[in-house]
């Protein structure tokens, strides 16, 4: 199944292998993509992946940026800088999706402001990530007010239009890993007492509004997906308090929106996500939403990934560290060649020493 054609909307992928979004912090300081990024993304397309999802891209020049040297899709020169990157990937018949990310309270580097915003004035758990340039605890964000809600929705929609102009085949809204949309879903980060807080339905409300505004902006022919997780960059052990029942409510609601797919990520994408004997996160998303599902989390072993798909728990698999260690992983698997193990230290070596693995960029999975 891994090498069968797969469809998301009108997009026909040559196989079920997708490169997962991974923070690279390798763009120009002003958010423009560059040749280093073009080489990075193109090598996965050369290596046989059916699709590539970008690192998180910030959509505005306000509060969305999460890291220094993060790429943007906030203005026209960002669009122009992405075009050669997308073209390079398309040359190899590989689909490319732009992941749009608003960091919210989990921001640790923003060229446009020193303030952060979030559903409530609650700082994320843990500390900023040193290998992304951060240091110390996260600051306490400002609780969003009405004008922020409208501005963020507009910025997501406008950025999705820019992604379409840049040639991307679709956009993925980052609703996972503790960033803004996920902050609304997280009970301890969302203490609001209005229509955006409290019940699961209320905590999902803003996410649904963003989806609908993006869909209206890009039209019916453009792919729109979302990434969802329980775990976070700053809280890797987090689980939804309502367990599988909460997952049912979240995914069934998302299944009724204008989304074309759901991308889930977990510590191990093939393991039960809600306790012993429960469904995986991918299976929950598939069963309750009825949408195509991309599964992520330690699925580099092709036998493990194949089994997940044979059991109808997912339609595609996305790979992070396995793809970094093996940019040509689909080609290797097809040729029954041995796969390399991911080596964090080796990935961080200078480009001259290990160009075939990495282009001197930092990595967190």
Secondary structure, 3 states (H helix, E strand, C coil): CCCCCEEECCEEECCCEEECCCCCCCCCCCCCCCHHHHHHHHHHHHCCCCEEEEEEEECCCCCCCCCCCCCECCCHHHHHHHHHHHHHHHCCCCEEEEEECCCHHHCCCCCCCCCCEECCCCCCCCECCHHHCCCCECCCCEECCHHHHHHHHHHHHHHHHHHHHHCCCEEEEEEEECCHHHHHHCCCCCCCCCCCCCCHHHHHHHHHHHHHHHHHHHCCCCEEEEEEEEEECCECCCCCCCHHHHHHHHHHHHHCCCCCEEEEECCCCCCCCCCCCCCCHHHHHHHHHCCEEEEECCCCCHHHHHHHHHCCCCCEEEECHHHHHCCCHHHHHHCCCCCCCCCHHHHCCCHHHHCCCCCCCCCCC
